[in-house]
Amino acid sequence: MAYTRHDIDDLKKLELPLERDWFMRNLIRELSGLLEEMVGLEETAGFISVVGQHIGSQINQLYRKEMNIPKLDREQVAEVLTDLKRRIKGDFEVIEQDDNKIVLVNKRCPFGEKIKDRPSLCMITSNVFGVITADNLGYAKVDLEKAIARGDPGCRVVVYLDPESEQAQAAKGREYFETEK
């Protein structure tokens, strides 16, 4: 069907899913997919890790400034991790925490369906969680045990807090150390 000038003037009435969030999630999905194809999953995860570190530092500063405290304690860290994901439309919750670890699960990724087959994007979660935890508690090892991006029905993330614990030493994952004193 050919469009007339009148039809083109009515473009604003079309019900298209085009809005900023949809556009940005698609952009990030396509960028990460292209990088995974061109340089591989591990290198792409490395690039995305750097981005996650910067974002994690910014988010950490935002919370500490708004809470008017120099450092978060363990309970506050756990609450901040779930709150920030809630704000960006994730569905993380803490299911366990003690002096050695914080265990979180998630049923809804902030990237929505765009996360499927893009495990490199999970490095954003790893780095944001790791940076916030380490900069407040001194250390973090983030183990992404399950991930929606890898085909799991949900995510399970364990943030280890003690580098000397047997659990942390045995766990897979990335280590993070305090960068600010």
N, CA, C and O atoms as a DFTB+ gen file, in Angstrom:
724 C
 N C O
     1  1       0.844      -1.172       0.000
     2  2       0.000       0.000       0.000
     3  2       0.893       1.241       0.000
     4  3       1.844       1.334       0.775
     5  1       0.579       2.169      -0.860
     6  2       1.332       3.416      -0.939
     7  2       0.778       4.402       0.090
     8  3      -0.425       4.462       0.342
     9  1       1.676       5.152       0.658
    10  2       1.263       6.141       1.654
    11  2       1.131       7.500       0.989
    12  3       1.985       7.911       0.203
    13  1       0.072       8.175       1.310
    14  2      -0.130       9.534       0.814
    15  2       0.483      10.495       1.811
    16  3       0.881      10.100       2.906
    17  1       0.556      11.739       1.433
    18  2       1.074      12.776       2.343
    19  2       0.238      12.817       3.615
    20  3       0.782      12.998       4.704
    21  1      -1.060      12.653       3.493
    22  2      -1.936      12.657       4.675
    23  2      -1.573      11.509       5.617
    24  3      -1.539      11.694       6.834
    25  1      -1.303      10.330       5.064
    26  2      -0.938       9.176       5.901
    27  2       0.371       9.440       6.654
    28  3       0.508       9.095       7.828
    29  1       1.304      10.044       5.971
    30  2       2.587      10.327       6.595
    31  2       2.407      11.326       7.738
    32  3       3.099      11.231       8.751
    33  1       1.512      12.256       7.591
    34  2       1.239      13.200       8.669
    35  2       0.655      12.520       9.898
    36  3       0.737      13.057      11.003
    37  1       0.071      11.351       9.714
    38  2      -0.547      10.617      10.821
    39  2       0.401       9.599      11.476
    40  3      -0.054       8.745      12.236
    41  1       1.689       9.675      11.199
    42  2       2.647       8.724      11.768
    43  2       2.601       8.694      13.293
    44  3       2.816       7.646      13.902
    45  1       2.327       9.818      13.897
    46  2       2.290       9.888      15.356
    47  2       1.208       9.003      15.952
    48  3       1.265       8.648      17.129
    49  1       0.224       8.649      15.138
    50  2      -0.889       7.825      15.618
    51  2      -0.573       6.326      15.562
    52  3      -1.303       5.521      16.140
    53  1       0.494       5.953      14.880
    54  2       0.845       4.536      14.774
    55  2       1.243       3.995      16.146
    56  3       1.954       4.656      16.903
    57  1       0.789       2.820      16.446
    58  2       1.133       2.191      17.726
    59  2       2.372       1.334      17.544
    60  3       2.283       0.142      17.250
    61  1       3.523       1.954      17.723
    62  2       4.816       1.287      17.584
    63  2       5.478       1.210      18.957
    64  3       5.289       2.098      19.788
    65  1       6.249       0.159      19.196
    66  2       6.911       0.037      20.501
    67  2       8.187       0.881      20.597
    68  3       9.088       0.556      21.371
    69  1       8.262       1.928      19.837
    70  2       9.472       2.747      19.811
    71  2       9.440       3.796      20.911
    72  3       8.642       4.733      20.888
    73  1      10.325       3.611      21.864
    74  2      10.542       4.595      22.919
    75  2      11.973       4.403      23.396
    76  3      12.631       3.443      22.995
    77  1      12.456       5.279      24.227
    78  2      13.870       5.303      24.601
    79  2      14.343       3.993      25.214
    80  3      15.400       3.488      24.835
    81  1      13.589       3.433      26.147
    82  2      14.021       2.203      26.811
    83  2      14.152       1.061      25.812
    84  3      15.161       0.355      25.812
    85  1      13.156       0.872      24.970
    86  2      13.190      -0.168      23.949
    87  2      14.396       0.032      23.027
    88  3      15.121      -0.915      22.723
    89  1      14.594       1.257      22.596
    90  2      15.697       1.581      21.694
    91  2      17.050       1.286      22.341
    92  3      17.921       0.682      21.716
    93  1      17.223       1.710      23.584
    94  2      18.508       1.511      24.264
    95  2      18.786       0.031      24.524
    96  3      19.918      -0.422      24.353
    97  1      17.767      -0.725      24.937
    98  2      17.973      -2.160      25.157
    99  2      18.331      -2.863      23.851
   100  3      19.185      -3.750      23.839
   101  1      17.691      -2.478      22.760
   102  2      18.035      -3.059      21.462
   103  2      19.444      -2.672      21.034
   104  3      20.196      -3.506      20.528
   105  1      19.796      -1.424      21.236
   106  2      21.129      -0.959      20.889
   107  2      22.198      -1.753      21.645
   108  3      23.174      -2.212      21.052
   109  1      22.008      -1.908      22.942
   110  2      22.983      -2.641      23.753
   111  2      23.025      -4.111      23.355
   112  3      24.099      -4.708      23.290
   113  1      21.859      -4.695      23.090
   114  2      21.813      -6.100      22.662
   115  2      22.586      -6.290      21.362
   116  3      23.406      -7.203      21.254
   117  1      22.332      -5.439      20.383
   118  2      22.999      -5.576      19.090
   119  2      24.499      -5.317      19.211
   120  3      25.302      -6.013      18.590
   121  1      24.873      -4.331      19.997
   122  2      26.289      -4.038      20.196
   123  2      27.000      -5.209      20.865
   124  3      28.075      -5.613      20.422
   125  1      26.415      -5.754      21.920
   126  2      27.055      -6.886      22.597
   127  2      27.096      -8.116      21.691
   128  3      28.080      -8.856      21.703
   129  1      26.042      -8.343      20.908
   130  2      26.035      -9.478      19.989
   131  2      27.104      -9.354      18.921
   132  3      27.790     -10.325      18.599
   133  1      27.242      -8.164      18.376
   134  2      28.271      -7.929      17.367
   135  2      29.663      -8.132      17.957
   136  3      30.518      -8.767      17.341
   137  1      29.883      -7.595      19.145
   138  2      31.182      -7.792      19.799
   139  2      31.445      -9.274      20.083
   140  3      32.555      -9.759      19.859
   141  1      30.431      -9.997      20.577
   142  2      30.610     -11.426      20.851
   143  2      30.997     -12.178      19.579
   144  3      31.844     -13.071      19.625
   145  1      30.387     -11.828      18.443
   146  2      30.709     -12.467      17.173
   147  2      32.107     -12.101      16.687
   148  3      32.822     -12.948      16.152
   149  1      32.500     -10.838      16.873
   150  2      33.764     -10.362      16.317
   151  2      34.979     -10.696      17.176
   152  3      36.009     -11.110      16.645
   153  1      34.878     -10.525      18.486
   154  2      36.056     -10.722      19.339
   155  2      35.889     -11.864      20.332
   156  3      36.850     -12.237      21.004
   157  1      34.690     -12.427      20.438
   158  2      34.461     -13.553      21.339
   159  2      33.791     -13.121      22.628
   160  3      33.796     -11.951      23.009
   161  1      33.212     -14.120      23.286
   162  2      32.468     -13.868      24.515
   163  2      33.356     -13.331      25.631
   164  3      32.978     -12.380      26.315
   165  1      34.514     -13.919      25.822
   166  2      35.377     -13.511      26.938
   167  2      35.859     -12.068      26.789
   168  3      35.840     -11.304      27.754
   169  1      36.284     -11.700      25.599
   170  2      36.752     -10.331      25.383
   171  2      35.604      -9.333      25.505
   172  3      35.776      -8.246      26.057
   173  1      34.434      -9.704      24.988
   174  2      33.272      -8.827      25.110
   175  2      32.915      -8.625      26.572
   176  3      32.638      -7.507      27.004
   177  1      32.922      -9.726      27.339
   178  2      32.644      -9.622      28.775
   179  2      33.653      -8.695      29.448
   180  3      33.303      -7.965      30.376
   181  1      34.894      -8.721      28.989
   182  2      35.918      -7.830      29.539
   183  2      35.613      -6.366      29.267
   184  3      35.743      -5.527      30.158
   185  1      35.210      -6.059      28.049
   186  2      34.839      -4.680      27.712
   187  2      33.647      -4.226      28.553
   188  3      33.649      -3.128      29.111
   189  1      32.642      -5.077      28.636
   190  2      31.438      -4.723      29.375
   191  2      31.730      -4.618      30.865
   192  3      31.080      -3.846      31.570
   193  1      32.700      -5.384      31.351
   194  2      33.103      -5.293      32.758
   195  2      33.601      -3.900      33.112
   196  3      33.289      -3.369      34.177
   197  1      34.367      -3.324      32.222
   198  2      34.891      -1.970      32.468
   199  2      33.738      -0.975      32.580
   200  3      33.739      -0.109      33.455
   201  1      32.759      -1.105      31.692
   202  2      31.581      -0.240      31.753
   203  2      30.863      -0.453      33.087
   204  3      30.480       0.512      33.749
   205  1      30.682      -1.706      33.478
   206  2      30.025      -2.031      34.742
   207  2      30.747      -1.454      35.944
   208  3      30.111      -1.024      36.906
   209  1      32.084      -1.442      35.896
   210  2      32.854      -0.853      36.997
   211  2      32.554       0.634      37.135
   212  3      32.339       1.130      38.241
   213  1      32.541       1.330      36.031
   214  2      32.256       2.774      36.065
   215  2      30.847       3.040      36.577
   216  3      30.634       3.922      37.410
   217  1      29.886       2.267      36.070
   218  2      28.501       2.442      36.505
   219  2      28.368       2.101      37.987
   220  3      27.683       2.805      38.730
   221  1      29.025       1.016      38.419
   222  2      28.983       0.623      39.835
   223  2      29.504       1.712      40.744
   224  3      28.912       1.989      41.787
   225  1      30.607       2.335      40.362
   226  2      31.159       3.435      41.168
   227  2      30.203       4.611      41.232
   228  3      30.020       5.208      42.293
   229  1      29.593       4.947      40.108
   230  2      28.642       6.061      40.082
   231  2      27.424       5.771      40.964
   232  3      26.984       6.624      41.735
   233  1      26.896       4.568      40.837
   234  2      25.716       4.192      41.637
   235  2      26.064       4.191      43.118
   236  3      25.284       4.682      43.934
   237  1      27.212       3.652      43.475
   238  2      27.659       3.621      44.871
   239  2      27.726       5.033      45.444
   240  3      27.260       5.280      46.556
   241  1      28.302       5.949      44.688
   242  2      28.400       7.338      45.145
   243  2      27.025       7.977      45.293
   244  3      26.782       8.717      46.246
   245  1      26.124       7.693      44.354
   246  2      24.766       8.244      44.440
   247  2      24.066       7.816      45.730
   248  3      23.495       8.642      46.441
   249  1      24.118       6.522      46.019
   250  2      23.451       6.029      47.228
   251  2      24.090       6.606      48.488
   252  3      23.382       7.060      49.387
   253  1      25.412       6.592      48.563
   254  2      26.069       7.090      49.774
   255  2      25.810       8.576      49.976
   256  3      25.648       9.037      51.106
   257  1      25.773       9.319      48.882
   258  2      25.485      10.752      48.996
   259  2      24.062      10.970      49.492
   260  3      23.836      11.748      50.419
   261  1      23.101      10.282      48.872
   262  2      21.700      10.467      49.257
   263  2      21.411       9.950      50.664
   264  3      20.552      10.488      51.362
   265  1      22.123       8.912      51.078
   266  2      21.948       8.371      52.426
   267  2      22.781       9.142      53.448
   268  3      22.617       8.970      54.656
   269  1      23.682       9.998      52.942
   270  2      24.547      10.829      53.773
   271  2      25.401       9.985      54.727
   272  3      25.485      10.258      55.924
   273  1      26.033       8.949      54.153
   274  2      26.929       8.093      54.935
   275  2      28.188       7.807      54.113
   276  3      28.125       7.718      52.887
   277  1      29.334       7.662      54.794
   278  2      30.584       7.433      54.069
   279  2      30.718       6.009      53.530
   280  3      31.351       5.801      52.495
   281  1      30.136       5.035      54.210
   282  2      30.214       3.631      53.797
   283  2      28.918       2.927      54.173
   284  3      28.269       3.279      55.158
   285  1      28.550       1.930      53.375
   286  2      27.392       1.105      53.669
   287  2      27.834      -0.127      54.465
   288  3      28.926      -0.652      54.244
   289  1      26.993      -0.582      55.380
   290  2      27.285      -1.851      56.053
   291  2      26.690      -2.985      55.213
   292  3      26.067      -2.724      54.183
   293  1      26.872      -4.238      55.637
   294  2      26.427      -5.383      54.846
   295  2      24.935      -5.341      54.544
   296  3      24.525      -5.562      53.404
   297  1      24.129      -5.061      55.548
   298  2      22.685      -5.021      55.325
   299  2      22.311      -3.918      54.338
   300  3      21.443      -4.108      53.485
   301  1      22.967      -2.768      54.459
   302  2      22.696      -1.663      53.537
   303  2      23.140      -2.019      52.110
   304  3      22.459      -1.688      51.140
   305  1      24.282      -2.693      51.997
   306  2      24.744      -3.127      50.671
   307  2      23.692      -4.028      50.035
   308  3      23.331      -3.836      48.874
   309  1      23.199      -5.009      50.786
   310  2      22.186      -5.926      50.253
   311  2      20.945      -5.166      49.817
   312  3      20.380      -5.454      48.762
   313  1      20.517      -4.201      50.616
   314  2      19.333      -3.407      50.266
   315  2      19.581      -2.531      49.041
   316  3      18.698      -2.382      48.196
   317  1      20.768      -1.956      48.939
   318  2      21.106      -1.127      47.779
   319  2      21.123      -1.974      46.510
   320  3      20.622      -1.538      45.474
   321  1      21.690      -3.174      46.575
   322  2      21.748      -4.030      45.387
   323  2      20.349      -4.351      44.870
   324  3      20.113      -4.313      43.663
   325  1      19.431      -4.664      45.761
   326  2      18.072      -4.972      45.315
   327  2      17.320      -3.714      44.893
   328  3      16.543      -3.747      43.938
   329  1      17.545      -2.613      45.593
   330  2      16.856      -1.376      45.249
   331  2      17.263      -0.868      43.868
   332  3      16.412      -0.455      43.080
   333  1      18.558      -0.899      43.576
   334  2      18.988      -0.386      42.272
   335  2      18.430      -1.242      41.151
   336  3      18.049      -0.713      40.107
   337  1      18.374      -2.553      41.344
   338  2      17.805      -3.413      40.298
   339  2      16.302      -3.175      40.152
   340  3      15.775      -3.210      39.040
   341  1      15.614      -2.935      41.259
   342  2      14.186      -2.629      41.194
   343  2      13.957      -1.355      40.393
   344  3      13.036      -1.283      39.579
   345  1      14.789      -0.361      40.625
   346  2      14.644       0.920      39.933
   347  2      14.830       0.806      38.424
   348  3      14.275       1.600      37.664
   349  1      15.618      -0.188      37.990
   350  2      15.838      -0.360      36.552
   351  2      15.035      -1.548      36.000
   352  3      15.353      -2.097      34.945
   353  1      13.989      -1.925      36.741
   354  2      13.013      -2.928      36.312
   355  2      13.512      -4.366      36.380
   356  3      13.050      -5.224      35.627
   357  1      14.452      -4.630      37.281
   358  2      14.825      -6.006      37.588
   359  2      13.979      -6.474      38.752
   360  3      13.190      -5.704      39.299
   361  1      14.135      -7.725      39.134
   362  2      13.335      -8.272      40.226
   363  2      14.225      -9.107      41.148
   364  3      13.946     -10.278      41.407
   365  1      15.290      -8.491      41.634
   366  2      16.206      -9.179      42.538
   367  2      15.685      -9.131      43.961
   368  3      15.057      -8.160      44.382
   369  1      15.959     -10.201      44.693
   370  2      15.674     -10.212      46.119
   371  2      16.765     -10.995      46.823
   372  3      17.342     -11.928      46.265
   373  1      17.037     -10.599      48.060
   374  2      18.018     -11.297      48.891
   375  2      17.312     -12.479      49.523
   376  3      16.280     -12.325      50.177
   377  1      17.881     -13.672      49.321
   378  2      17.273     -14.853      49.934
   379  2      18.099     -15.370      51.113
   380  3      17.639     -16.202      51.893
   381  1      19.315     -14.865      51.223
   382  2      20.184     -15.288      52.332
   383  2      21.321     -14.286      52.457
   384  3      21.825     -13.770      51.460
   385  1      21.714     -14.021      53.694
   386  2      22.912     -13.222      53.907
   387  2      23.464     -13.497      55.288
   388  3      22.727     -13.744      56.242
   389  1      24.784     -13.448      55.367
   390  2      25.487     -13.569      56.640
   391  2      26.831     -12.869      56.463
   392  3      27.046     -12.192      55.458
   393  1      27.726     -13.022      57.416
   394  2      29.005     -12.307      57.349
   395  2      29.885     -12.750      56.178
   396  3      30.835     -12.054      55.820
   397  1      29.573     -13.905      55.579
   398  2      30.401     -14.436      54.493
   399  2      29.824     -14.232      53.103
   400  3      30.563     -14.285      52.119
   401  1      28.509     -14.000      52.998
   402  2      27.935     -13.904      51.659
   403  2      26.554     -13.247      51.670
   404  3      25.873     -13.168      52.692
   405  1      26.184     -12.785      50.484
   406  2      24.837     -12.291      50.197
   407  2      24.378     -13.085      48.968
   408  3      25.058     -13.102      47.942
   409  1      23.228     -13.734      49.083
   410  2      22.697     -14.530      47.974
   411  2      21.439     -13.840      47.452
   412  3      20.504     -13.561      48.203
   413  1      21.442     -13.573      46.152
   414  2      20.313     -12.895      45.514
   415  2      19.766     -13.761      44.385
   416  3      20.509     -14.484      43.721
   417  1      18.460     -13.674      44.181
   418  2      17.823     -14.319      43.035
   419  2      17.041     -13.269      42.270
   420  3      16.676     -12.221      42.802
   421  1      16.794     -13.581      41.007
   422  2      16.129     -12.637      40.127
   423  2      15.227     -13.396      39.162
   424  3      15.610     -14.432      38.618
   425  1      14.035     -12.870      38.961
   426  2      13.090     -13.476      38.019
   427  2      12.897     -12.628      36.762
   428  3      12.316     -13.093      35.782
   429  1      13.383     -11.387      36.789
   430  2      13.155     -10.480      35.652
   431  2      14.394      -9.618      35.438
   432  3      14.803      -8.866      36.322
   433  1      14.973      -9.736      34.268
   434  2      16.177      -8.973      33.932
   435  2      15.799      -7.562      33.482
   436  3      14.801      -7.380      32.784
   437  1      16.585      -6.572      33.877
   438  2      16.330      -5.206      33.394
   439  2      16.385      -5.096      31.861
   440  3      15.769      -4.201      31.282
   441  1      17.116      -5.995      31.211
   442  2      17.178      -5.975      29.753
   443  2      15.988      -6.689      29.122
   444  3      15.858      -6.708      27.898
   445  1      15.115      -7.277      29.947
   446  2      13.948      -7.979      29.426
   447  2      14.364      -9.119      28.511
   448  3      15.362      -9.796      28.760
   449  1      13.596      -9.325      27.458
   450  2      13.874     -10.413      26.517
   451  2      15.160     -10.184      25.731
   452  3      15.673     -11.110      25.101
   453  1      15.677      -8.980      25.760
   454  2      16.892      -8.646      25.010
   455  2      18.137      -9.301      25.614
   456  3      19.193      -9.295      24.982
   457  1      18.040      -9.860      26.808
   458  2      19.185     -10.498      27.461
   459  2      19.447     -11.896      26.913
   460  3      20.558     -12.412      27.038
   461  1      18.432     -12.514      26.307
   462  2      18.572     -13.888      25.810
   463  2      19.790     -14.014      24.905
   464  3      19.965     -13.237      23.967
   465  1      20.620     -14.996      25.197
   466  2      21.824     -15.295      24.417
   467  2      22.851     -14.163      24.416
   468  3      23.642     -14.052      23.480
   469  1      22.849     -13.330      25.444
   470  2      23.841     -12.266      25.575
   471  2      24.481     -12.326      26.964
   472  3      24.364     -11.378      27.740
   473  1      25.160     -13.441      27.284
   474  2      25.728     -13.581      28.625
   475  2      26.792     -12.537      28.965
   476  3      27.074     -12.303      30.140
   477  1      27.377     -11.915      27.958
   478  2      28.372     -10.876      28.252
   479  2      27.744      -9.715      29.019
   480  3      28.427      -9.043      29.791
   481  1      26.445      -9.473      28.812
   482  2      25.779      -8.369      29.511
   483  2      25.650      -8.626      31.009
   484  3      25.433      -7.690      31.780
   485  1      25.780      -9.879      31.428
   486  2      25.727     -10.192      32.864
   487  2      26.915      -9.585      33.612
   488  3      26.890      -9.472      34.838
   489  1      27.947      -9.198      32.875
   490  2      29.102      -8.574      33.520
   491  2      28.733      -7.220      34.109
   492  3      29.421      -6.731      35.005
   493  1      27.672      -6.615      33.626
   494  2      27.223      -5.366      34.235
   495  2      26.767      -5.645      35.660
   496  3      27.157      -4.936      36.587
   497  1      25.939      -6.676      35.841
   498  2      25.490      -7.050      37.185
   499  2      26.670      -7.437      38.054
   500  3      26.776      -6.984      39.193
   501  1      27.559      -8.270      37.531
   502  2      28.713      -8.701      38.312
   503  2      29.535      -7.514      38.790
   504  3      29.891      -7.425      39.965
   505  1      29.830      -6.611      37.878
   506  2      30.679      -5.474      38.237
   507  2      29.984      -4.455      39.121
   508  3      30.593      -3.930      40.053
   509  1      28.730      -4.169      38.847
   510  2      28.011      -3.224      39.706
   511  2      27.923      -3.791      41.122
   512  3      28.222      -3.089      42.087
   513  1      27.514      -5.056      41.255
   514  2      27.440      -5.680      42.575
   515  2      28.819      -5.742      43.221
   516  3      28.967      -5.440      44.405
   517  1      29.827      -6.133      42.445
   518  2      31.175      -6.276      42.990
   519  2      31.784      -4.964      43.449
   520  3      32.372      -4.895      44.529
   521  1      31.651      -3.927      42.643
   522  2      32.215      -2.617      42.989
   523  2      31.525      -2.035      44.222
   524  3      32.190      -1.560      45.143
   525  1      30.200      -2.072      44.237
   526  2      29.478      -1.517      45.388
   527  2      29.849      -2.272      46.661
   528  3      30.108      -1.659      47.696
   529  1      29.873      -3.585      46.585
   530  2      30.191      -4.394      47.767
   531  2      31.631      -4.167      48.217
   532  3      31.876      -3.902      49.394
   533  1      32.576      -4.267      47.302
   534  2      33.987      -4.124      47.671
   535  2      34.315      -2.730      48.182
   536  3      35.070      -2.590      49.144
   537  1      33.766      -1.700      47.558
   538  2      34.084      -0.341      48.007
   539  2      33.475      -0.004      49.361
   540  3      33.886       0.962      50.005
   541  1      32.512      -0.782      49.791
   542  2      31.923      -0.560      51.109
   543  2      32.400      -1.555      52.153
   544  3      32.547      -1.205      53.324
   545  1      32.641      -2.791      51.737
   546  2      32.993      -3.842      52.701
   547  2      34.419      -4.359      52.531
   548  3      34.865      -5.206      53.305
   549  1      35.130      -3.864      51.537
   550  2      36.533      -4.212      51.362
   551  2      36.816      -5.288      50.333
   552  3      37.912      -5.327      49.775
   553  1      35.848      -6.169      50.065
   554  2      36.084      -7.290      49.150
   555  2      34.750      -7.838      48.670
   556  3      33.741      -7.767      49.371
   557  1      34.766      -8.390      47.450
   558  2      33.617      -9.135      46.932
   559  2      34.109     -10.120      45.883
   560  3      35.007      -9.822      45.095
   561  1      33.510     -11.282      45.892
   562  2      33.666     -12.224      44.785
   563  2      32.259     -12.545      44.325
   564  3      31.451     -13.075      45.089
   565  1      31.967     -12.222      43.068
   566  2      30.620     -12.370      42.542
   567  2      30.559     -13.600      41.639
   568  3      31.250     -13.689      40.624
   569  1      29.717     -14.536      42.039
   570  2      29.523     -15.775      41.285
   571  2      28.118     -15.753      40.692
   572  3      27.126     -15.795      41.420
   573  1      28.045     -15.689      39.374
   574  2      26.761     -15.719      38.672
   575  2      26.411     -17.190      38.441
   576  3      26.658     -17.739      37.368
   577  1      25.834     -17.814      39.465
   578  2      25.552     -19.252      39.403
   579  2      24.527     -19.588      38.327
   580  3      24.678     -20.582      37.616
   581  1      23.506     -18.784      38.204
   582  2      22.475     -18.977      37.183
   583  2      22.215     -17.628      36.542
   584  3      22.333     -16.585      37.185
   585  1      21.855     -17.664      35.248
   586  2      21.600     -16.413      34.530
   587  2      20.556     -16.618      33.443
   588  3      20.623     -17.575      32.671
   589  1      19.609     -15.722      33.394
   590  2      18.589     -15.750      32.355
   591  2      19.242     -15.708      30.981
   592  3      18.774     -16.356      30.045
   593  1      20.319     -14.948      30.861
   594  2      21.020     -14.822      29.581
   595  2      21.579     -16.151      29.099
   596  3      21.766     -16.344      27.897
   597  1      21.847     -17.063      30.014
   598  2      22.365     -18.391      29.645
   599  2      21.254     -19.423      29.512
   600  3      21.526     -20.610      29.329
   601  1      20.004     -18.978      29.603
   602  2      18.883     -19.888      29.430
   603  2      18.250     -20.391      30.712
   604  3      17.291     -21.161      30.663
   605  1      18.762     -19.974      31.850
   606  2      18.155     -20.361      33.123
   607  2      16.844     -19.591      33.306
   608  3      16.696     -18.496      32.763
   609  1      15.891     -20.149      34.065
   610  2      14.620     -19.445      34.263
   611  2      14.749     -18.193      35.136
   612  3      13.855     -17.346      35.148
   613  1      15.834     -18.083      35.847
   614  2      16.090     -16.917      36.691
   615  2      17.578     -16.818      36.953
   616  3      18.359     -17.661      36.511
   617  1      17.956     -15.787      37.670
   618  2      19.359     -15.591      38.032
   619  2      19.562     -15.951      39.500
   620  3      18.659     -15.790      40.321
   621  1      20.731     -16.429      39.812
   622  2      21.155     -16.645      41.197
   623  2      22.578     -16.102      41.270
   624  3      23.482     -16.575      40.581
   625  1      22.747     -15.106      42.118
   626  2      24.031     -14.429      42.255
   627  2      24.465     -14.538      43.711
   628  3      23.720     -14.183      44.625
   629  1      25.684     -15.034      43.909
   630  2      26.244     -15.105      45.250
   631  2      27.397     -14.118      45.318
   632  3      28.328     -14.172      44.514
   633  1      27.321     -13.216      46.288
   634  2      28.380     -12.232      46.514
   635  2      29.097     -12.654      47.796
   636  3      28.562     -12.519      48.896
   637  1      30.308     -13.163      47.633
   638  2      31.110     -13.591      48.786
   639  2      31.826     -12.385      49.365
   640  3      32.318     -11.532      48.626
   641  1      31.884     -12.313      50.668
   642  2      32.409     -11.136      51.361
   643  2      33.755     -11.363      52.026
   644  3      34.436     -10.400      52.380
   645  1      34.151     -12.613      52.202
   646  2      35.384     -12.960      52.906
   647  2      36.284     -13.780      51.989
   648  3      35.962     -14.929      51.684
   649  1      37.411     -13.212      51.541
   650  2      38.279     -13.940      50.615
   651  2      38.907     -15.192      51.226
   652  3      39.375     -16.075      50.508
   653  1      38.912     -15.258      52.540
   654  2      39.517     -16.402      53.225
   655  2      38.555     -17.569      53.407
   656  3      38.987     -18.674      53.737
   657  1      37.258     -17.345      53.198
   658  2      36.294     -18.422      53.422
   659  2      36.473     -19.518      52.368
   660  3      36.810     -19.248      51.215
   661  1      36.239     -20.752      52.795
   662  2      36.358     -21.888      51.884
   663  2      35.374     -21.760      50.724
   664  3      35.699     -22.096      49.585
   665  1      34.171     -21.274      51.022
   666  2      33.158     -21.112      49.971
   667  2      33.627     -20.142      48.897
   668  3      33.490     -20.415      47.705
   669  1      34.177     -19.019      49.315
   670  2      34.651     -18.024      48.345
   671  2      35.812     -18.572      47.533
   672  3      35.882     -18.362      46.322
   673  1      36.713     -19.267      48.189
   674  2      37.870     -19.808      47.490
   675  2      37.456     -20.879      46.472
   676  3      38.080     -21.007      45.419
   677  1      36.414     -21.640      46.784
   678  2      35.961     -22.699      45.886
   679  2      35.050     -22.180      44.769
   680  3      34.880     -22.844      43.746
   681  1      34.479     -21.023      44.961
   682  2      33.498     -20.500      44.006
   683  2      34.165     -19.979      42.736
   684  3      35.303     -19.509      42.745
   685  1      33.412     -20.082      41.652
   686  2      33.814     -19.413      40.419
   687  2      33.415     -17.956      40.595
   688  3      32.757     -17.605      41.574
   689  1      33.793     -17.142      39.690
   690  2      33.374     -15.756      39.781
   691  2      34.530     -14.797      39.693
   692  3      35.688     -15.195      39.562
   693  1      34.196     -13.529      39.767
   694  2      35.179     -12.452      39.667
   695  2      35.377     -11.793      41.021
   696  3      34.425     -11.581      41.772
   697  1      36.612     -11.479      41.316
   698  2      36.939     -10.831      42.580
   699  2      37.030      -9.318      42.375
   700  3      37.443      -8.829      41.324
   701  1      36.627      -8.603      43.427
   702  2      36.651      -7.148      43.427
   703  2      37.255      -6.706      44.750
   704  3      36.990      -7.292      45.800
   705  1      38.066      -5.669      44.680
   706  2      38.720      -5.156      45.868
   707  2      38.406      -3.666      46.010
   708  3      38.137      -2.971      45.030
   709  1      38.447      -3.210      47.229
   710  2      38.155      -1.808      47.503
   711  2      39.099      -0.910      46.692
   712  3      40.313      -1.115      46.693
   713  1      38.536       0.073      46.010
   714  2      39.359       0.975      45.213
   715  2      39.488       2.350      45.847
   716  3      40.336       3.148      45.447
   717  1      38.649       2.626      46.835
   718  2      38.720       3.921      47.490
   719  2      38.923       3.714      48.984
   720  3      38.306       2.839      49.591
   721  1      39.761       4.499      49.545
   722  2      40.057       4.367      50.985
   723  2      39.473       5.521      51.738
   724  3      39.612       5.595      52.959
